[in-house]
């Protein structure tokens, strides 16, 4: 038999790994300490203490009631046959069992005379002892019952908390997607457990999203850097000359890198609430007209006709530069993915209208629209409808952050943005801002 199998083998292994043995020993001692000082132990002791105090209080009240009743009825305690269940009659002014006449007069004088009676004192001592014994037995029994009930109740309370603690420790150790068993009873502990489970799911998604984001950033940085490296190495090896065309290609890749870094910074600031905004009262319809005019040449070259419907001024509170950036990103996206193949032509409709006391702006193209899987991810970072991420020259170069930046900037200025497929075809973005 191998020494490592069984009890002796386990001890032999621990002798060779004293740090493991000490760690297990510390864990056992810590578990015992938690049992003595944990929430369950404290609640059990508190239940027992409350039970003892309740019995003591009830005993004091009972004794007080007995003496008040005796005082009012002026019954001689010496006439009470303790333990026999028989009581004699005693009237005021009659002789007591010892033959001493019952005193008359004030209640204080009456009680002084009775306490001077040995029989009265003996009966009182016996009654007091009986009350103390009964109260002690009741206190012990109540404490025992309270401890049992407390153990059952606190177990139901602390078991979900222990599970949550273990889940939090697993989460701290780096495990993602930790789920804790949900208590069956609908109470605060169930709500806490459901909240914890939802939090761990969200953290797991955030971790997956972060890893995907890092991969996307690395991918988008690697392409222009690879182009720059290959072009420069070719020039160094004499395979290519540093002519105007080559420098233009290098300059284009550098501009793409600069735009990617700038877009990442803008998006990070907007989502964290640290973006510096300078809101003023402005005519959003006028801003849309100016942006449309600046894109007219590019749209015409792409075979797209711009249509504008902004009949009246609409005043909102917004940052003029950031609002222009939002429109630029939306129009740029429409021209990139909805531009027709020559010689066909397409339309891009822009509108700024008042609806329900708000300024509603729409950017609608007549392209293929969103695919079912693309619509829910339209505003994600680095997400492109082209899954292979191939940049089509006729569409221009994109960092994949335009729509994510547009949403972050809209929400940072108190607005909302929505993407959908238009019922008559094409993709449509709808922005809404409160009027001022």
Buried (B, 14 or more C-beta within 10 A) or exposed (E): EEEEEEEEEEEEEBEEEEEEBEEEEEEEEEEEEBEEEBEBBEBBBEBBEBBBEBBBEBBEEEBEEBBEEBEEEBBBBBBBEEEEEEEEEBEEEEEBBEEBEBBEEEEEEBBEBBEEBEBBBEBBEBBEEEBEEEBEEBBEEBBEEBBEBBBEBBEEBBBBBBBBEEBBEBBEEEEBBBEBEBBEEEEEBBEBBEEBBEEBBEBBEEEEEEEBBEEBBEEBBEBBEEBBEEBBEBBEEEEBEEEEEBEEBBEEBEEBBEBBEEBBEBBEBBBEEEBEEEBEEBBBBBBBBEBBEEBEEBBEEBBBEBEBEBEEEBBBBBBBEBBBBBBBBBBBBBBBBBBBEEEEEBBBBBBBBBEEEBBBBBBBBBBEBBEEEBEEBBBBBBBBBBEEBEBEEEBEBBBBBBBBBBBBBBEBBEBEBBBBBBEEEBBBBBBBBEEE
